[in-house]
Amino acid sequence: MKFISVLFLAALPVSAATISQWNFNSTTDDLTPGTGSSAPSTGTGTAATLSSTTPSFSSGGANGGSSDPNTTDDSGWGITSFPAATSSDLTAGVQFLIDTTGYDSITVGYDIRHSNSASRYEAVQYTLNGSTWTTASFFAGAAGDTWFNNRSIDLSAISGASNNPNFGFRIVSAFESTATGSGAASYIASNTGSAYATTGTWRFDMVTVSGTVIPEPASALLGSLGVLALLRRRR
């Protein structure tokens, strides 16, 4: 029974670790939420806007606030200048490229705030080669001036997302018909009763890519040798 217990413990999954994270706060705390950085706060990677969108920094604590634990310098990364209501579906938003070498069971998470006139629907897409994109999930922000925290996408079933120097994901605005399979072939506003506008904004915070560390061959061999030693002692 002791041997079985040891094997069970050895088979337990490794806890998830943060590979890269963006909190968009200033590199040095300056107590000014309107300033920030698009460089990763943890790990490495690149963040960029897509299509016509333009970025700015503003408070991540407004309208209920993001999940950022920093309450003195909590900045969010906002984008505006979205496409016209009936054009450029799944093209405008933000993109993050991250090297997942050494990690598997990849997950992606983020906080987002929708303004009243911003696109209600967002698509999360991933790439395994840095250029070809596949939609993993759609989300709806069916309220304006509201933070939707801890959006999460589990990509552990996508084997190519693991141990990949060319992994990335992006969050882009989606037509209602694209996101739901029905409705308008256009963007619709987050706030019911508001009209979609290209000047609407999305604001991001706590963008995080996580995974489990892939054991090095030497560590795996050491574990196997330990089990074999236990077997021999039990004979």
Residue pairs with C-beta under 8 A, 6 or more apart in sequence:
3 230
3 231
3 234
6 227
6 230
7 227
10 223
10 226
10 227
13 105
13 212
14 212
14 213
14 215
15 212
16 105
16 107
16 210
16 211
16 212
17 103
17 210
17 211
17 212
17 213
18 42
18 43
18 208
18 209
18 210
19 43
19 98
19 100
19 103
19 106
19 209
19 210
19 211
20 40
20 42
20 43
20 44
20 45
20 96
20 98
20 208
20 209
21 40
21 41
21 42
21 43
21 206
21 207
21 208
21 209
22 38
22 39
22 40
22 41
22 45
22 47
22 77
22 96
22 204
22 206
22 207
22 208
23 41
23 68
23 70
23 74
23 75
23 205
23 206
24 36
24 37
24 38
24 41
24 57
24 60
24 75
24 76
24 77
24 204
24 205
25 36
25 37
25 41
25 60
25 68
25 70
25 73
25 74
25 75
26 32
26 35
26 36
26 37
26 73
26 75
27 37
27 39
29 70
29 72
29 73
30 73
31 72
31 73
32 73
33 57
33 58
33 59
33 60
33 61
33 73
33 74
33 75
33 76
34 57
34 58
34 59
34 75
35 57
35 75
36 57
36 75
36 76
36 77
38 47
38 55
38 77
39 47
40 47
43 98
43 209
44 98
44 99
45 96
45 97
45 98
45 99
45 209
46 96
46 97
47 77
47 94
47 95
47 96
47 207
48 94
48 95
49 55
49 79
49 93
49 94
49 95
50 91
50 92
50 93
50 94
50 95
50 170
50 172
51 83
51 88
51 91
51 92
51 93
52 81
52 82
52 83
52 88
52 92
52 198
53 79
53 80
53 81
53 82
53 92
53 93
53 94
54 79
54 80
54 81
55 77
55 78
55 79
56 77
56 78
56 79
56 80
57 75
57 76
57 77
57 78
58 75
58 76
58 78
58 203
59 74
59 75
59 76
60 66
60 68
60 74
60 75
60 76
60 111
60 203
60 205
61 68
61 71
61 74
62 76
62 113
63 113
63 145
63 146
63 147
64 146
64 147
65 74
65 147
66 74
66 76
66 111
66 113
66 147
66 149
66 205
66 206
67 111
67 149
67 150
67 205
67 206
68 74
68 111
68 205
68 206
74 205
75 205
76 111
76 113
76 203
76 204
76 205
77 94
77 203
77 204
77 205
78 201
78 202
78 203
78 204
79 93
79 94
79 201
79 202
79 203
79 204
80 198
80 199
80 200
80 201
81 198
81 199
82 92
82 118
82 119
82 173
82 187
82 198
82 200
83 91
83 92
83 173
83 187
83 198
84 198
85 186
85 187
85 196
86 185
86 186
86 187
89 173
89 174
89 175
89 178
90 123
90 125
90 135
90 172
90 173
90 174
90 178
91 172
91 173
92 172
92 173
93 122
93 170
93 171
93 172
93 173
93 202
94 170
94 171
94 202
94 204
95 168
95 169
95 170
96 168
96 169
96 170
96 207
96 209
97 130
97 166
97 167
97 168
98 167
98 168
98 169
98 209
99 164
99 165
99 166
99 167
100 106
100 161
100 162
100 163
100 164
100 165
100 167
100 209
100 211
101 163
101 164
101 165
102 163
102 213
102 214
103 162
103 163
103 211
103 212
103 213
103 214
104 156
104 162
104 163
104 211
104 212
104 214
105 156
105 162
105 211
105 212
106 155
106 156
106 158
106 161
106 162
106 167
106 209
106 210
106 211
107 152
107 153
107 154
107 155
107 156
107 209
107 210
107 211
108 124
108 126
108 152
108 153
108 155
108 169
108 208
108 209
108 210
109 150
109 151
109 152
109 153
109 206
109 207
109 208
109 209
109 210
110 151
110 171
110 204
110 205
110 206
110 207
110 208
111 147
111 148
111 149
111 150
111 151
111 204
111 205
111 206
111 207
112 122
112 139
112 141
112 147
112 148
112 151
112 171
112 202
112 203
112 204
112 205
113 145
113 146
113 147
113 148
113 201
113 202
113 203
113 204
113 205
114 120
114 141
114 143
114 144
114 145
114 146
114 148
114 190
114 200
114 201
114 202
115 144
115 145
115 190
115 200
115 201
115 202
116 144
116 145
116 189
116 190
116 191
116 194
116 200
117 144
117 189
117 190
117 191
117 194
117 195
117 196
117 197
117 199
117 200
118 141
118 144
118 173
118 189
118 190
118 196
118 200
118 201
118 202
119 173
119 174
119 187
119 188
119 189
119 190
119 196
119 200
119 202
120 140
120 141
120 142
120 176
120 187
120 188
120 189
120 190
121 138
121 139
121 140
121 141
121 173
121 174
121 175
121 176
121 178
121 179
121 180
121 187
121 188
122 138
122 139
122 140
122 141
122 171
122 172
122 173
122 174
122 202
123 135
123 137
123 138
123 171
123 172
123 173
123 174
123 178
123 179
124 135
124 136
124 137
124 138
124 139
124 151
124 153
124 169
124 170
124 171
125 133
125 134
125 135
125 136
125 169
125 170
125 171
125 172
126 133
126 134
126 136
126 155
126 158
126 161
126 167
126 168
126 169
127 133
127 134
127 166
127 167
127 168
127 169
127 170
128 158
128 160
128 161
128 164
128 166
128 167
129 166
130 166
130 168
133 170
136 153
136 155
136 158
136 169
137 153
138 174
138 178
138 179
138 180
139 148
139 151
140 179
141 148
141 190
142 190
142 192
143 190
143 191
144 189
144 190
144 191
144 194
145 191
146 190
147 205
149 206
153 169
155 161
160 167
161 167
162 211
162 214
163 214
169 209
171 202
171 204
173 187
173 202
174 187
175 184
175 185
175 186
175 187
176 182
176 183
176 184
176 185
176 186
176 187
176 188
177 183
177 184
177 185
177 186
186 196
187 196
188 196
189 195
189 196
189 197
189 200
190 200
215 223
